């Protein structure tokens, strides 16, 4: 697994600077719907990044 996320040829973000969160996605559903954590949110602190 790479240690960084390549955005462009010259812009790379170290993976340790990314904060990942997985939750159940919203929306309509019936029985047993939305029981998996299928919504992903990635946060990145641009101001404090070394990249």
mmCIF entry with sequence, helices, sheets and N, C-alpha, C, O atoms, coordinates in Angstrom:
data_MODEL
# 
_entry.id   MODEL 
# 
_entity.id                         1 
_entity.type                       polymer 
_entity.pdbx_number_of_molecules   1 
# 
_entity_poly.entity_id                      1 
_entity_poly.type                           'polypeptide(L)' 
_entity_poly.nstd_linkage                   no 
_entity_poly.nstd_monomer                   no 
_entity_poly.pdbx_seq_one_letter_code       
;(UNK)(UNK)(UNK)(UNK)(UNK)(UNK)(UNK)(UNK)(UNK)(UNK)(UNK)(UNK)(UNK)(UNK)(UNK)(UNK)
(UNK)(UNK)(UNK)(UNK)(UNK)(UNK)(UNK)(UNK)(UNK)(UNK)(UNK)(UNK)(UNK)(UNK)(UNK)(UNK)
(UNK)(UNK)(UNK)(UNK)(UNK)(UNK)(UNK)(UNK)(UNK)(UNK)(UNK)(UNK)(UNK)(UNK)(UNK)(UNK)
(UNK)(UNK)(UNK)
;
_entity_poly.pdbx_seq_one_letter_code_can   XXXXXXXXXXXXXXXXXXXXXXXXXXXXXXXXXXXXXXXXXXXXXXXXXXX 
_entity_poly.pdbx_strand_id                 A 
# 
loop_
_entity_poly_seq.entity_id 
_entity_poly_seq.num 
_entity_poly_seq.mon_id 
_entity_poly_seq.hetero 
1 1  UNK n 
1 2  UNK n 
1 3  UNK n 
1 4  UNK n 
1 5  UNK n 
1 6  UNK n 
1 7  UNK n 
1 8  UNK n 
1 9  UNK n 
1 10 UNK n 
1 11 UNK n 
1 12 UNK n 
1 13 UNK n 
1 14 UNK n 
1 15 UNK n 
1 16 UNK n 
1 17 UNK n 
1 18 UNK n 
1 19 UNK n 
1 20 UNK n 
1 21 UNK n 
1 22 UNK n 
1 23 UNK n 
1 24 UNK n 
1 25 UNK n 
1 26 UNK n 
1 27 UNK n 
1 28 UNK n 
1 29 UNK n 
1 30 UNK n 
1 31 UNK n 
1 32 UNK n 
1 33 UNK n 
1 34 UNK n 
1 35 UNK n 
1 36 UNK n 
1 37 UNK n 
1 38 UNK n 
1 39 UNK n 
1 40 UNK n 
1 41 UNK n 
1 42 UNK n 
1 43 UNK n 
1 44 UNK n 
1 45 UNK n 
1 46 UNK n 
1 47 UNK n 
1 48 UNK n 
1 49 UNK n 
1 50 UNK n 
1 51 UNK n 
# 
_struct_asym.id          A 
_struct_asym.entity_id   1 
# 
_struct_conf.conf_type_id            HELX_P 
_struct_conf.id                      HELX_P1 
_struct_conf.pdbx_PDB_helix_id       AA1 
_struct_conf.beg_label_comp_id       UNK 
_struct_conf.beg_label_asym_id       A 
_struct_conf.beg_label_seq_id        15 
_struct_conf.pdbx_beg_PDB_ins_code   ? 
_struct_conf.end_label_comp_id       UNK 
_struct_conf.end_label_asym_id       A 
_struct_conf.end_label_seq_id        17 
_struct_conf.pdbx_end_PDB_ins_code   ? 
_struct_conf.beg_auth_comp_id        UNK 
_struct_conf.beg_auth_asym_id        A 
_struct_conf.beg_auth_seq_id         15 
_struct_conf.end_auth_comp_id        UNK 
_struct_conf.end_auth_asym_id        A 
_struct_conf.end_auth_seq_id         17 
_struct_conf.pdbx_PDB_helix_class    5 
_struct_conf.details                 ? 
_struct_conf.pdbx_PDB_helix_length   3 
# 
_struct_conf_type.id          HELX_P 
_struct_conf_type.criteria    ? 
_struct_conf_type.reference   ? 
# 
loop_
_struct_sheet.id 
_struct_sheet.type 
_struct_sheet.number_strands 
_struct_sheet.details 
AA1 ? 2 ? 
AA2 ? 2 ? 
# 
loop_
_struct_sheet_order.sheet_id 
_struct_sheet_order.range_id_1 
_struct_sheet_order.range_id_2 
_struct_sheet_order.offset 
_struct_sheet_order.sense 
AA1 1 2 ? anti-parallel 
AA2 1 2 ? anti-parallel 
# 
loop_
_struct_sheet_range.sheet_id 
_struct_sheet_range.id 
_struct_sheet_range.beg_label_comp_id 
_struct_sheet_range.beg_label_asym_id 
_struct_sheet_range.beg_label_seq_id 
_struct_sheet_range.pdbx_beg_PDB_ins_code 
_struct_sheet_range.end_label_comp_id 
_struct_sheet_range.end_label_asym_id 
_struct_sheet_range.end_label_seq_id 
_struct_sheet_range.pdbx_end_PDB_ins_code 
_struct_sheet_range.beg_auth_comp_id 
_struct_sheet_range.beg_auth_asym_id 
_struct_sheet_range.beg_auth_seq_id 
_struct_sheet_range.end_auth_comp_id 
_struct_sheet_range.end_auth_asym_id 
_struct_sheet_range.end_auth_seq_id 
AA1 1 UNK A 4  ? UNK A 6  ? UNK A 4  UNK A 6  
AA1 2 UNK A 12 ? UNK A 14 ? UNK A 12 UNK A 14 
AA2 1 UNK A 18 ? UNK A 23 ? UNK A 18 UNK A 23 
AA2 2 UNK A 39 ? UNK A 44 ? UNK A 39 UNK A 44 
# 
loop_
_atom_site.group_PDB 
_atom_site.id 
_atom_site.type_symbol 
_atom_site.label_atom_id 
_atom_site.label_alt_id 
_atom_site.label_comp_id 
_atom_site.label_asym_id 
_atom_site.label_entity_id 
_atom_site.label_seq_id 
_atom_site.pdbx_PDB_ins_code 
_atom_site.Cartn_x 
_atom_site.Cartn_y 
_atom_site.Cartn_z 
_atom_site.occupancy 
_atom_site.B_iso_or_equiv 
_atom_site.pdbx_formal_charge 
_atom_site.auth_seq_id 
_atom_site.auth_comp_id 
_atom_site.auth_asym_id 
_atom_site.auth_atom_id 
_atom_site.pdbx_PDB_model_num 
ATOM 1   N N  . UNK A 1 1  ? 0.844   -1.181 0.000   1.00 0.00 ? 1  UNK A N  1 
ATOM 2   C CA . UNK A 1 1  ? 0.000   0.000  0.000   1.00 0.00 ? 1  UNK A CA 1 
ATOM 3   C C  . UNK A 1 1  ? 0.890   1.244  0.000   1.00 0.00 ? 1  UNK A C  1 
ATOM 4   O O  . UNK A 1 1  ? 1.868   1.308  0.745   1.00 0.00 ? 1  UNK A O  1 
ATOM 5   N N  . UNK A 1 2  ? 0.554   2.226  -0.829  1.00 0.00 ? 2  UNK A N  1 
ATOM 6   C CA . UNK A 1 2  ? 1.380   3.439  -0.885  1.00 0.00 ? 2  UNK A CA 1 
ATOM 7   C C  . UNK A 1 2  ? 1.277   4.233  0.419   1.00 0.00 ? 2  UNK A C  1 
ATOM 8   O O  . UNK A 1 2  ? 0.273   4.151  1.127   1.00 0.00 ? 2  UNK A O  1 
ATOM 9   N N  . UNK A 1 3  ? 2.312   4.992  0.725   1.00 0.00 ? 3  UNK A N  1 
ATOM 10  C CA . UNK A 1 3  ? 2.340   5.797  1.938   1.00 0.00 ? 3  UNK A CA 1 
ATOM 11  C C  . UNK A 1 3  ? 1.789   7.196  1.705   1.00 0.00 ? 3  UNK A C  1 
ATOM 12  O O  . UNK A 1 3  ? 1.767   8.022  2.618   1.00 0.00 ? 3  UNK A O  1 
ATOM 13  N N  . UNK A 1 4  ? 1.345   7.459  0.485   1.00 0.00 ? 4  UNK A N  1 
ATOM 14  C CA . UNK A 1 4  ? 0.844   8.794  0.163   1.00 0.00 ? 4  UNK A CA 1 
ATOM 15  C C  . UNK A 1 4  ? -0.265  8.712  -0.872  1.00 0.00 ? 4  UNK A C  1 
ATOM 16  O O  . UNK A 1 4  ? -0.380  7.736  -1.612  1.00 0.00 ? 4  UNK A O  1 
ATOM 17  N N  . UNK A 1 5  ? -1.077  9.758  -0.904  1.00 0.00 ? 5  UNK A N  1 
ATOM 18  C CA . UNK A 1 5  ? -2.131  9.889  -1.908  1.00 0.00 ? 5  UNK A CA 1 
ATOM 19  C C  . UNK A 1 5  ? -1.625  10.838 -2.977  1.00 0.00 ? 5  UNK A C  1 
ATOM 20  O O  . UNK A 1 5  ? -1.334  11.999 -2.686  1.00 0.00 ? 5  UNK A O  1 
ATOM 21  N N  . UNK A 1 6  ? -1.516  10.367 -4.200  1.00 0.00 ? 6  UNK A N  1 
ATOM 22  C CA . UNK A 1 6  ? -1.024  11.200 -5.302  1.00 0.00 ? 6  UNK A CA 1 
ATOM 23  C C  . UNK A 1 6  ? -2.210  11.952 -5.901  1.00 0.00 ? 6  UNK A C  1 
ATOM 24  O O  . UNK A 1 6  ? -3.116  11.343 -6.469  1.00 0.00 ? 6  UNK A O  1 
ATOM 25  N N  . UNK A 1 7  ? -2.200  13.274 -5.771  1.00 0.00 ? 7  UNK A N  1 
ATOM 26  C CA . UNK A 1 7  ? -3.258  14.127 -6.291  1.00 0.00 ? 7  UNK A CA 1 
ATOM 27  C C  . UNK A 1 7  ? -2.929  14.531 -7.721  1.00 0.00 ? 7  UNK A C  1 
ATOM 28  O O  . UNK A 1 7  ? -3.761  14.392 -8.618  1.00 0.00 ? 7  UNK A O  1 
ATOM 29  N N  . UNK A 1 8  ? -1.729  15.025 -7.933  1.00 0.00 ? 8  UNK A N  1 
ATOM 30  C CA . UNK A 1 8  ? -1.199  15.365 -9.258  1.00 0.00 ? 8  UNK A CA 1 
ATOM 31  C C  . UNK A 1 8  ? 0.246   14.882 -9.298  1.00 0.00 ? 8  UNK A C  1 
ATOM 32  O O  . UNK A 1 8  ? 0.721   14.264 -8.345  1.00 0.00 ? 8  UNK A O  1 
ATOM 33  N N  . UNK A 1 9  ? 0.942   15.157 -10.385 1.00 0.00 ? 9  UNK A N  1 
ATOM 34  C CA . UNK A 1 9  ? 2.352   14.758 -10.470 1.00 0.00 ? 9  UNK A CA 1 
ATOM 35  C C  . UNK A 1 9  ? 3.205   15.407 -9.384  1.00 0.00 ? 9  UNK A C  1 
ATOM 36  O O  . UNK A 1 9  ? 4.159   14.802 -8.896  1.00 0.00 ? 9  UNK A O  1 
ATOM 37  N N  . UNK A 1 10 ? 2.867   16.624 -9.010  1.00 0.00 ? 10 UNK A N  1 
ATOM 38  C CA . UNK A 1 10 ? 3.683   17.348 -8.033  1.00 0.00 ? 10 UNK A CA 1 
ATOM 39  C C  . UNK A 1 10 ? 3.042   17.465 -6.657  1.00 0.00 ? 10 UNK A C  1 
ATOM 40  O O  . UNK A 1 10 ? 3.700   17.917 -5.720  1.00 0.00 ? 10 UNK A O  1 
ATOM 41  N N  . UNK A 1 11 ? 1.804   17.080 -6.508  1.00 0.00 ? 11 UNK A N  1 
ATOM 42  C CA . UNK A 1 11 ? 1.113   17.187 -5.219  1.00 0.00 ? 11 UNK A CA 1 
ATOM 43  C C  . UNK A 1 11 ? 0.814   15.799 -4.672  1.00 0.00 ? 11 UNK A C  1 
ATOM 44  O O  . UNK A 1 11 ? 0.058   15.031 -5.266  1.00 0.00 ? 11 UNK A O  1 
ATOM 45  N N  . UNK A 1 12 ? 1.420   15.492 -3.532  1.00 0.00 ? 12 UNK A N  1 
ATOM 46  C CA . UNK A 1 12 ? 1.204   14.213 -2.861  1.00 0.00 ? 12 UNK A CA 1 
ATOM 47  C C  . UNK A 1 12 ? 0.927   14.479 -1.388  1.00 0.00 ? 12 UNK A C  1 
ATOM 48  O O  . UNK A 1 12 ? 1.578   15.321 -0.769  1.00 0.00 ? 12 UNK A O  1 
ATOM 49  N N  . UNK A 1 13 ? -0.036  13.763 -0.831  1.00 0.00 ? 13 UNK A N  1 
ATOM 50  C CA . UNK A 1 13 ? -0.424  13.940 0.560   1.00 0.00 ? 13 UNK A CA 1 
ATOM 51  C C  . UNK A 1 13 ? -0.081  12.656 1.322   1.00 0.00 ? 13 UNK A C  1 
ATOM 52  O O  . UNK A 1 13 ? -0.538  11.576 0.948   1.00 0.00 ? 13 UNK A O  1 
ATOM 53  N N  . UNK A 1 14 ? 0.721   12.766 2.388   1.00 0.00 ? 14 UNK A N  1 
ATOM 54  C CA . UNK A 1 14 ? 1.018   11.574 3.194   1.00 0.00 ? 14 UNK A CA 1 
ATOM 55  C C  . UNK A 1 14 ? -0.275  11.030 3.820   1.00 0.00 ? 14 UNK A C  1 
ATOM 56  O O  . UNK A 1 14 ? -1.103  11.799 4.310   1.00 0.00 ? 14 UNK A O  1 
ATOM 57  N N  . UNK A 1 15 ? -0.442  9.709  3.801   1.00 0.00 ? 15 UNK A N  1 
ATOM 58  C CA . UNK A 1 15 ? -1.678  9.108  4.311   1.00 0.00 ? 15 UNK A CA 1 
ATOM 59  C C  . UNK A 1 15 ? -1.904  9.389  5.791   1.00 0.00 ? 15 UNK A C  1 
ATOM 60  O O  . UNK A 1 15 ? -3.051  9.432  6.237   1.00 0.00 ? 15 UNK A O  1 
ATOM 61  N N  . UNK A 1 16 ? -0.824  9.584  6.569   1.00 0.00 ? 16 UNK A N  1 
ATOM 62  C CA . UNK A 1 16 ? -1.012  9.854  7.991   1.00 0.00 ? 16 UNK A CA 1 
ATOM 63  C C  . UNK A 1 16 ? -1.640  11.235 8.238   1.00 0.00 ? 16 UNK A C  1 
ATOM 64  O O  . UNK A 1 16 ? -2.069  11.521 9.355   1.00 0.00 ? 16 UNK A O  1 
ATOM 65  N N  . UNK A 1 17 ? -1.697  12.088 7.213   1.00 0.00 ? 17 UNK A N  1 
ATOM 66  C CA . UNK A 1 17 ? -2.332  13.398 7.346   1.00 0.00 ? 17 UNK A CA 1 
ATOM 67  C C  . UNK A 1 17 ? -3.825  13.363 7.007   1.00 0.00 ? 17 UNK A C  1 
ATOM 68  O O  . UNK A 1 17 ? -4.513  14.375 7.145   1.00 0.00 ? 17 UNK A O  1 
ATOM 69  N N  . UNK A 1 18 ? -4.325  12.218 6.571   1.00 0.00 ? 18 UNK A N  1 
ATOM 70  C CA . UNK A 1 18 ? -5.742  12.074 6.235   1.00 0.00 ? 18 UNK A CA 1 
ATOM 71  C C  . UNK A 1 18 ? -6.484  11.416 7.392   1.00 0.00 ? 18 UNK A C  1 
ATOM 72  O O  . UNK A 1 18 ? -5.991  10.465 7.998   1.00 0.00 ? 18 UNK A O  1 
ATOM 73  N N  . UNK A 1 19 ? -7.667  11.927 7.689   1.00 0.00 ? 19 UNK A N  1 
ATOM 74  C CA . UNK A 1 19 ? -8.512  11.352 8.731   1.00 0.00 ? 19 UNK A CA 1 
ATOM 75  C C  . UNK A 1 19 ? -9.740  10.737 8.053   1.00 0.00 ? 19 UNK A C  1 
ATOM 76  O O  . UNK A 1 19 ? -10.522 11.440 7.413   1.00 0.00 ? 19 UNK A O  1 
ATOM 77  N N  . UNK A 1 20 ? -9.898  9.431  8.198   1.00 0.00 ? 20 UNK A N  1 
ATOM 78  C CA . UNK A 1 20 ? -10.986 8.700  7.547   1.00 0.00 ? 20 UNK A CA 1 
ATOM 79  C C  . UNK A 1 20 ? -12.074 8.399  8.554   1.00 0.00 ? 20 UNK A C  1 
ATOM 80  O O  . UNK A 1 20 ? -11.795 8.084  9.710   1.00 0.00 ? 20 UNK A O  1 
ATOM 81  N N  . UNK A 1 21 ? -13.347 8.501  8.097   1.00 0.00 ? 21 UNK A N  1 
ATOM 82  C CA . UNK A 1 21 ? -14.494 8.143  8.929   1.00 0.00 ? 21 UNK A CA 1 
ATOM 83  C C  . UNK A 1 21 ? -15.528 7.445  8.058   1.00 0.00 ? 21 UNK A C  1 
ATOM 84  O O  . UNK A 1 21 ? -15.846 7.916  6.966   1.00 0.00 ? 21 UNK A O  1 
ATOM 85  N N  . UNK A 1 22 ? -16.048 6.332  8.536   1.00 0.00 ? 22 UNK A N  1 
ATOM 86  C CA . UNK A 1 22 ? -17.056 5.564  7.809   1.00 0.00 ? 22 UNK A CA 1 
ATOM 87  C C  . UNK A 1 22 ? -18.321 5.488  8.643   1.00 0.00 ? 22 UNK A C  1 
ATOM 88  O O  . UNK A 1 22 ? -18.275 5.138  9.822   1.00 0.00 ? 22 UNK A O  1 
ATOM 89  N N  . UNK A 1 23 ? -19.466 5.820  8.020   1.00 0.00 ? 23 UNK A N  1 
ATOM 90  C CA . UNK A 1 23 ? -20.746 5.791  8.706   1.00 0.00 ? 23 UNK A CA 1 
ATOM 91  C C  . UNK A 1 23 ? -21.803 5.226  7.766   1.00 0.00 ? 23 UNK A C  1 
ATOM 92  O O  . UNK A 1 23 ? -21.563 5.037  6.574   1.00 0.00 ? 23 UNK A O  1 
ATOM 93  N N  . UNK A 1 24 ? -22.979 4.961  8.331   1.00 0.00 ? 24 UNK A N  1 
ATOM 94  C CA . UNK A 1 24 ? -24.099 4.509  7.507   1.00 0.00 ? 24 UNK A CA 1 
ATOM 95  C C  . UNK A 1 24 ? -24.602 5.694  6.699   1.00 0.00 ? 24 UNK A C  1 
ATOM 96  O O  . UNK A 1 24 ? -24.770 6.788  7.237   1.00 0.00 ? 24 UNK A O  1 
ATOM 97  N N  . UNK A 1 25 ? -24.839 5.483  5.426   1.00 0.00 ? 25 UNK A N  1 
ATOM 98  C CA . UNK A 1 25 ? -25.327 6.573  4.583   1.00 0.00 ? 25 UNK A CA 1 
ATOM 99  C C  . UNK A 1 25 ? -26.812 6.798  4.842   1.00 0.00 ? 25 UNK A C  1 
ATOM 100 O O  . UNK A 1 25 ? -27.539 5.873  5.204   1.00 0.00 ? 25 UNK A O  1 
ATOM 101 N N  . UNK A 1 26 ? -27.245 8.019  4.654   1.00 0.00 ? 26 UNK A N  1 
ATOM 102 C CA . UNK A 1 26 ? -28.649 8.358  4.875   1.00 0.00 ? 26 UNK A CA 1 
ATOM 103 C C  . UNK A 1 26 ? -29.496 8.036  3.660   1.00 0.00 ? 26 UNK A C  1 
ATOM 104 O O  . UNK A 1 26 ? -28.986 7.607  2.625   1.00 0.00 ? 26 UNK A O  1 
ATOM 105 N N  . UNK A 1 27 ? -30.773 8.245  3.797   1.00 0.00 ? 27 UNK A N  1 
ATOM 106 C CA . UNK A 1 27 ? -31.671 8.016  2.674   1.00 0.00 ? 27 UNK A CA 1 
ATOM 107 C C  . UNK A 1 27 ? -32.759 7.030  3.025   1.00 0.00 ? 27 UNK A C  1 
ATOM 108 O O  . UNK A 1 27 ? -32.756 6.433  4.101   1.00 0.00 ? 27 UNK A O  1 
ATOM 109 N N  . UNK A 1 28 ? -33.686 6.867  2.105   1.00 0.00 ? 28 UNK A N  1 
ATOM 110 C CA . UNK A 1 28 ? -34.796 5.965  2.376   1.00 0.00 ? 28 UNK A CA 1 
ATOM 111 C C  . UNK A 1 28 ? -34.342 4.506  2.395   1.00 0.00 ? 28 UNK A C  1 
ATOM 112 O O  . UNK A 1 28 ? -33.335 4.138  1.790   1.00 0.00 ? 28 UNK A O  1 
ATOM 113 N N  . UNK A 1 29 ? -35.094 3.712  3.089   1.00 0.00 ? 29 UNK A N  1 
ATOM 114 C CA . UNK A 1 29 ? -34.760 2.288  3.130   1.00 0.00 ? 29 UNK A CA 1 
ATOM 115 C C  . UNK A 1 29 ? -35.808 1.528  3.906   1.00 0.00 ? 29 UNK A C  1 
ATOM 116 O O  . UNK A 1 29 ? -36.624 2.116  4.616   1.00 0.00 ? 29 UNK A O  1 
ATOM 117 N N  . UNK A 1 30 ? -35.780 0.260  3.769   1.00 0.00 ? 30 UNK A N  1 
ATOM 118 C CA . UNK A 1 30 ? -36.722 -0.599 4.465   1.00 0.00 ? 30 UNK A CA 1 
ATOM 119 C C  . UNK A 1 30 ? -35.997 -1.436 5.492   1.00 0.00 ? 30 UNK A C  1 
ATOM 120 O O  . UNK A 1 30 ? -34.966 -1.039 6.036   1.00 0.00 ? 30 UNK A O  1 
ATOM 121 N N  . UNK A 1 31 ? -36.545 -2.577 5.739   1.00 0.00 ? 31 UNK A N  1 
ATOM 122 C CA . UNK A 1 31 ? -35.950 -3.491 6.698   1.00 0.00 ? 31 UNK A CA 1 
ATOM 123 C C  . UNK A 1 31 ? -34.553 -3.903 6.240   1.00 0.00 ? 31 UNK A C  1 
ATOM 124 O O  . UNK A 1 31 ? -34.362 -4.265 5.080   1.00 0.00 ? 31 UNK A O  1 
ATOM 125 N N  . UNK A 1 32 ? -33.603 -3.850 7.124   1.00 0.00 ? 32 UNK A N  1 
ATOM 126 C CA . UNK A 1 32 ? -32.199 -4.226 6.884   1.00 0.00 ? 32 UNK A CA 1 
ATOM 127 C C  . UNK A 1 32 ? -31.491 -3.271 5.927   1.00 0.00 ? 32 UNK A C  1 
ATOM 128 O O  . UNK A 1 32 ? -30.416 -3.596 5.424   1.00 0.00 ? 32 UNK A O  1 
ATOM 129 N N  . UNK A 1 33 ? -32.064 -2.117 5.670   1.00 0.00 ? 33 UNK A N  1 
ATOM 130 C CA . UNK A 1 33 ? -31.423 -1.151 4.771   1.00 0.00 ? 33 UNK A CA 1 
ATOM 131 C C  . UNK A 1 33 ? -30.449 -0.277 5.562   1.00 0.00 ? 33 UNK A C  1 
ATOM 132 O O  . UNK A 1 33 ? -30.670 0.006  6.739   1.00 0.00 ? 33 UNK A O  1 
ATOM 133 N N  . UNK A 1 34 ? -29.392 0.138  4.915   1.00 0.00 ? 34 UNK A N  1 
ATOM 134 C CA . UNK A 1 34 ? -28.397 1.045  5.497   1.00 0.00 ? 34 UNK A CA 1 
ATOM 135 C C  . UNK A 1 34 ? -27.792 0.508  6.795   1.00 0.00 ? 34 UNK A C  1 
ATOM 136 O O  . UNK A 1 34 ? -27.556 1.271  7.733   1.00 0.00 ? 34 UNK A O  1 
ATOM 137 N N  . UNK A 1 35 ? -27.546 -0.777 6.851   1.00 0.00 ? 35 UNK A N  1 
ATOM 138 C CA . UNK A 1 35 ? -26.926 -1.346 8.046   1.00 0.00 ? 35 UNK A CA 1 
ATOM 139 C C  . UNK A 1 35 ? -25.409 -1.412 7.911   1.00 0.00 ? 35 UNK A C  1 
ATOM 140 O O  . UNK A 1 35 ? -24.719 -1.709 8.886   1.00 0.00 ? 35 UNK A O  1 
ATOM 141 N N  . UNK A 1 36 ? -24.887 -1.146 6.744   1.00 0.00 ? 36 UNK A N  1 
ATOM 142 C CA . UNK A 1 36 ? -23.438 -1.155 6.523   1.00 0.00 ? 36 UNK A CA 1 
ATOM 143 C C  . UNK A 1 36 ? -22.909 0.278  6.506   1.00 0.00 ? 36 UNK A C  1 
ATOM 144 O O  . UNK A 1 36 ? -23.611 1.209  6.112   1.00 0.00 ? 36 UNK A O  1 
ATOM 145 N N  . UNK A 1 37 ? -21.672 0.437  6.937   1.00 0.00 ? 37 UNK A N  1 
ATOM 146 C CA . UNK A 1 37 ? -21.026 1.749  6.911   1.00 0.00 ? 37 UNK A CA 1 
ATOM 147 C C  . UNK A 1 37 ? -20.478 2.000  5.518   1.00 0.00 ? 37 UNK A C  1 
ATOM 148 O O  . UNK A 1 37 ? -19.314 1.720  5.232   1.00 0.00 ? 37 UNK A O  1 
ATOM 149 N N  . UNK A 1 38 ? -21.344 2.537  4.645   1.00 0.00 ? 38 UNK A N  1 
ATOM 150 C CA . UNK A 1 38 ? -20.985 2.717  3.243   1.00 0.00 ? 38 UNK A CA 1 
ATOM 151 C C  . UNK A 1 38 ? -20.671 4.160  2.877   1.00 0.00 ? 38 UNK A C  1 
ATOM 152 O O  . UNK A 1 38 ? -20.259 4.426  1.748   1.00 0.00 ? 38 UNK A O  1 
ATOM 153 N N  . UNK A 1 39 ? -20.853 5.088  3.790   1.00 0.00 ? 39 UNK A N  1 
ATOM 154 C CA . UNK A 1 39 ? -20.523 6.488  3.535   1.00 0.00 ? 39 UNK A CA 1 
ATOM 155 C C  . UNK A 1 39 ? -19.116 6.750  4.066   1.00 0.00 ? 39 UNK A C  1 
ATOM 156 O O  . UNK A 1 39 ? -18.823 6.470  5.229   1.00 0.00 ? 39 UNK A O  1 
ATOM 157 N N  . UNK A 1 40 ? -18.249 7.289  3.208   1.00 0.00 ? 40 UNK A N  1 
ATOM 158 C CA . UNK A 1 40 ? -16.868 7.580  3.607   1.00 0.00 ? 40 UNK A CA 1 
ATOM 159 C C  . UNK A 1 40 ? -16.646 9.082  3.609   1.00 0.00 ? 40 UNK A C  1 
ATOM 160 O O  . UNK A 1 40 ? -17.070 9.784  2.691   1.00 0.00 ? 40 UNK A O  1 
ATOM 161 N N  . UNK A 1 41 ? -15.983 9.565  4.642   1.00 0.00 ? 41 UNK A N  1 
ATOM 162 C CA . UNK A 1 41 ? -15.629 10.985 4.748   1.00 0.00 ? 41 UNK A CA 1 
ATOM 163 C C  . UNK A 1 41 ? -14.133 11.056 5.025   1.00 0.00 ? 41 UNK A C  1 
ATOM 164 O O  . UNK A 1 41 ? -13.625 10.390 5.927   1.00 0.00 ? 41 UNK A O  1 
ATOM 165 N N  . UNK A 1 42 ? -13.436 11.870 4.241   1.00 0.00 ? 42 UNK A N  1 
ATOM 166 C CA . UNK A 1 42 ? -11.994 12.044 4.423   1.00 0.00 ? 42 UNK A CA 1 
ATOM 167 C C  . UNK A 1 42 ? -11.746 13.507 4.735   1.00 0.00 ? 42 UNK A C  1 
ATOM 168 O O  . UNK A 1 42 ? -12.196 14.394 4.010   1.00 0.00 ? 42 UNK A O  1 
ATOM 169 N N  . UNK A 1 43 ? -11.028 13.753 5.820   1.00 0.00 ? 43 UNK A N  1 
ATOM 170 C CA . UNK A 1 43 ? -10.713 15.127 6.211   1.00 0.00 ? 43 UNK A CA 1 
ATOM 171 C C  . UNK A 1 43 ? -9.212  15.339 6.077   1.00 0.00 ? 43 UNK A C  1 
ATOM 172 O O  . UNK A 1 43 ? -8.412  14.427 6.288   1.00 0.00 ? 43 UNK A O  1 
ATOM 173 N N  . UNK A 1 44 ? -8.849  16.580 5.715   1.00 0.00 ? 44 UNK A N  1 
ATOM 174 C CA . UNK A 1 44 ? -7.456  16.929 5.480   1.00 0.00 ? 44 UNK A CA 1 
ATOM 175 C C  . UNK A 1 44 ? -7.236  18.353 5.958   1.00 0.00 ? 44 UNK A C  1 
ATOM 176 O O  . UNK A 1 44 ? -7.933  19.269 5.522   1.00 0.00 ? 44 UNK A O  1 
ATOM 177 N N  . UNK A 1 45 ? -6.273  18.548 6.850   1.00 0.00 ? 45 UNK A N  1 
ATOM 178 C CA . UNK A 1 45 ? -5.966  19.867 7.407   1.00 0.00 ? 45 UNK A CA 1 
ATOM 179 C C  . UNK A 1 45 ? -4.908  20.542 6.529   1.00 0.00 ? 45 UNK A C  1 
ATOM 180 O O  . UNK A 1 45 ? -3.708  20.327 6.700   1.00 0.00 ? 45 UNK A O  1 
ATOM 181 N N  . UNK A 1 46 ? -5.373  21.349 5.600   1.00 0.00 ? 46 UNK A N  1 
ATOM 182 C CA . UNK A 1 46 ? -4.474  21.998 4.645   1.00 0.00 ? 46 UNK A CA 1 
ATOM 183 C C  . UNK A 1 46 ? -3.473  22.922 5.340   1.00 0.00 ? 46 UNK A C  1 
ATOM 184 O O  . UNK A 1 46 ? -2.293  22.939 4.990   1.00 0.00 ? 46 UNK A O  1 
ATOM 185 N N  . UNK A 1 47 ? -3.940  23.678 6.310   1.00 0.00 ? 47 UNK A N  1 
ATOM 186 C CA . UNK A 1 47 ? -3.085  24.659 6.972   1.00 0.00 ? 47 UNK A CA 1 
ATOM 187 C C  . UNK A 1 47 ? -1.899  24.023 7.700   1.00 0.00 ? 47 UNK A C  1 
ATOM 188 O O  . UNK A 1 47 ? -0.836  24.636 7.792   1.00 0.00 ? 47 UNK A O  1 
ATOM 189 N N  . UNK A 1 48 ? -2.068  22.813 8.212   1.00 0.00 ? 48 UNK A N  1 
ATOM 190 C CA . UNK A 1 48 ? -0.996  22.169 8.973   1.00 0.00 ? 48 UNK A CA 1 
ATOM 191 C C  . UNK A 1 48 ? -0.321  21.031 8.218   1.00 0.00 ? 48 UNK A C  1 
ATOM 192 O O  . UNK A 1 48 ? 0.386   20.224 8.822   1.00 0.00 ? 48 UNK A O  1 
ATOM 193 N N  . UNK A 1 49 ? -0.528  20.956 6.922   1.00 0.00 ? 49 UNK A N  1 
ATOM 194 C CA . UNK A 1 49 ? 0.056   19.881 6.124   1.00 0.00 ? 49 UNK A CA 1 
ATOM 195 C C  . UNK A 1 49 ? 1.508   20.165 5.772   1.00 0.00 ? 49 UNK A C  1 
ATOM 196 O O  . UNK A 1 49 ? 1.906   21.313 5.577   1.00 0.00 ? 49 UNK A O  1 
ATOM 197 N N  . UNK A 1 50 ? 2.282   19.105 5.696   1.00 0.00 ? 50 UNK A N  1 
ATOM 198 C CA . UNK A 1 50 ? 3.681   19.246 5.263   1.00 0.00 ? 50 UNK A CA 1 
ATOM 199 C C  . UNK A 1 50 ? 3.807   19.168 3.746   1.00 0.00 ? 50 UNK A C  1 
ATOM 200 O O  . UNK A 1 50 ? 4.879   19.421 3.195   1.00 0.00 ? 50 UNK A O  1 
ATOM 201 N N  . UNK A 1 51 ? 2.708   18.814 3.066   1.00 0.00 ? 51 UNK A N  1 
ATOM 202 C CA . UNK A 1 51 ? 2.781   18.671 1.604   1.00 0.00 ? 51 UNK A CA 1 
ATOM 203 C C  . UNK A 1 51 ? 2.463   19.955 0.880   1.00 0.00 ? 51 UNK A C  1 
ATOM 204 O O  . UNK A 1 51 ? 2.484   19.992 -0.350  1.00 0.00 ? 51 UNK A O  1 
# 
